[in-house]
Amino acid sequence: MILQIPSTSVPIQEIPIQKNVKLFIKREDLIHPQISGNKFWKLFYNINNYLEQNSKKPYLITFGGAYSNHISAVSAVGKQAGIPTLGIIRGEELADKWKYNPTLFFAFKNGMNLKFVTREEYRNKEKLSEFLQQEFPNALVVPEGGTNEGAVEGIKMMLNNQTKDFDYLCTAVGTGGTIAGISKFCEENQKVIGFKVVDDDSLENKIFGLTLKKNFNLIDSSFGGYGKIKDENIQFINDFKENYNIPLEPIYTGKMMQKVLELIDEGYFPENSKILCFHTGGLQGIEGANLLLEKQNRKLII
Ligand SMILES: Cc1ncc(COP(=O)(O)O)c(C=O)c1O
């Protein structure tokens, strides 16, 4: 097996907030240095099962944006397994400047072949995916963000005896696979909250289709839109790092934690609730974000 279950589970740390609820964070970001957080678990069955059945000429193909944590993780899997990978990247304008993008350069160093497509072509990625599968019948074509039924099964591994203790389970939501797995496999009495960083009305149905449970709520946490980083987000992430020595990134986990604390202040959670947030990794994105932010004299502490 290329992706192995670690012998020790990641820590659950308390965030000492002095409020009428208790807040904790489960550090899935510590699971693997390069295939971190939910990416590890979303790829776990997809990759292991595929490689078990396709020992001859395996090939991994996937999709993502310029700073995609998923592209970064799949390229690292390819390097670790010694198999070729192809990344279909949104934005043809990146074709002549990808070397200055830390995520894409990292993927390239891991041996990933990068193919840049227009936003229009990228929107039709389901068609593109079918086409690639026909052209490379033996390849594993992993959808954007890695979200599929295999991913949902893998997310089950983020839950254990310790996570059963919590009233609320919180995660950032992009393509929906992570929250679907938490919702599907958590305890009956637990409530799941998804912090949506993308404005996508189809997410609720998509997640329901994967979990078939109604135990989750989605809360808008986009702070102005996917990938938008406001001064208040930077301040929050930098303060969080300084106060608790836990790094967050600006696209998913930073926005989730900021919104969770806002909800706590607004009294959203009943008194004495125990809240668990999943740190889903993605810290590789900070370097790329800082290259953009530094031009505006802003910076995230790594
Ligand atoms: C760091 C991080 N957190 C959360 C998510 C959201 O996960 P999902 O796409 O399964 O909703 C992603 C995207 O994969 C991510 O990279």
The ligand as an SDF file (V2000), in Angstrom:
LIG
                    3D

 16 16  0  0  0  0  0  0  0  0999 V2000
   -7.1680   22.5610    3.1570 C   0  0  0  0  0  0  0  0  0  0  0  0
   -8.5020   22.1540    2.6600 C   0  0  0  0  0  0  0  0  0  0  0  0
   -9.5290   22.1360    3.5200 N   0  0  0  0  0  0  0  0  0  0  0  0
  -10.7730   21.8050    3.1340 C   0  0  0  0  0  0  0  0  0  0  0  0
  -11.0350   21.4560    1.8310 C   0  0  0  0  0  0  0  0  0  0  0  0
  -12.4340   21.1210    1.4590 C   0  0  0  0  0  0  0  0  0  0  0  0
  -12.5970   19.7760    1.1970 O   0  0  0  0  0  0  0  0  0  0  0  0
  -13.7230   19.2730    0.2130 P   0  0  0  0  0  0  0  0  0  0  0  0
  -13.2810   19.6700   -1.1860 O   0  0  0  0  0  0  0  0  0  0  0  0
  -13.7390   17.8120    0.3990 O   0  0  0  0  0  0  0  0  0  0  0  0
  -14.9910   19.9450    0.5690 O   0  0  0  0  0  0  0  0  0  0  0  0
   -9.9920   21.4290    0.8950 C   0  0  0  0  0  0  0  0  0  0  0  0
  -10.2070   20.9870   -0.4810 C   0  0  0  0  0  0  0  0  0  0  0  0
   -9.9090   19.8330   -0.7450 O   0  0  0  0  0  0  0  0  0  0  0  0
   -8.6940   21.7920    1.3130 C   0  0  0  0  0  0  0  0  0  0  0  0
   -7.6510   21.8000    0.4680 O   0  0  0  0  0  0  0  0  0  0  0  0
  1  2  1  0
  2  3  1  0
  2 15  2  0
  3  4  2  0
  4  5  1  0
  5  6  1  0
  5 12  2  0
  6  7  1  0
  7  8  1  0
  8  9  2  0
  8 10  1  0
  8 11  1  0
 12 13  1  0
 12 15  1  0
 13 14  2  0
 15 16  1  0
M  END
$$$$
